[in-house]
């Protein structure tokens, strides 16, 4: 997240979920944290794919 989405004051799970509208109902519970982490990973992958597409176009 720090590399693809720089500029946040905090990169904790709760802060990033709030910033990107990711559901985090029971923070510090394994299943909820895992789902939120997977959603963040999807955001990272989308950003990485966009960067790769832009590099190919250039």
C-alpha positions in Angstrom: 0.0 0.0 0.0 2.8 2.4 0.8 4.3 2.0 -2.7 1.1 2.2 -4.7 -0.9 4.5 -2.5 1.6 7.0 -0.9 0.7 9.9 1.3 -1.3 8.4 4.1 -0.5 9.3 7.7 -1.2 5.8 8.8 -1.1 2.5 6.9 -3.0 0.5 9.6 -5.7 -1.8 8.4 -8.5 0.3 10.0 -7.3 3.6 8.6 -6.9 2.3 5.1 -10.2 0.5 5.1 -11.9 3.8 6.2 -10.0 5.7 3.5 -11.0 3.4 0.6 -14.5 2.4 1.8 -13.6 -1.2 2.6 -15.9 -3.0 5.0 -14.2 -3.8 8.3 -16.9 -4.8 10.8 -15.0 -6.7 13.5 -11.5 -5.4 13.4 -8.9 -7.7 15.0 -11.0 -10.8 14.2 -9.3 -13.2 11.8 -11.9 -13.6 9.1 -12.9 -9.9 8.9 -9.2 -8.8 8.8 -8.5 -11.3 6.1 -11.3 -10.2 4.0 -10.3 -6.5 4.4 -6.7 -7.4 3.6 -7.8 -9.3 0.4 -9.8 -6.2 -0.7 -6.7 -4.0 -0.2 -4.6 -6.5 -2.2 -7.1 -6.2 -5.0 -6.7 -2.4 -4.9 -2.9 -2.9 -5.1 -3.2 -5.3 -8.0 -5.5 -2.9 -9.9 -3.0 -0.1 -9.5 -0.1 -2.3 -10.6 -2.0 -3.4 -13.7 -2.8 0.2 -14.6 0.8 1.1 -14.3 1.8 -1.8 -16.5 -0.8 -0.9 -19.1 0.5 2.7 -19.1 4.1 1.5 -19.5 3.1 -0.6 -22.5 1.3 2.3 -24.1 4.3 4.6 -23.8 
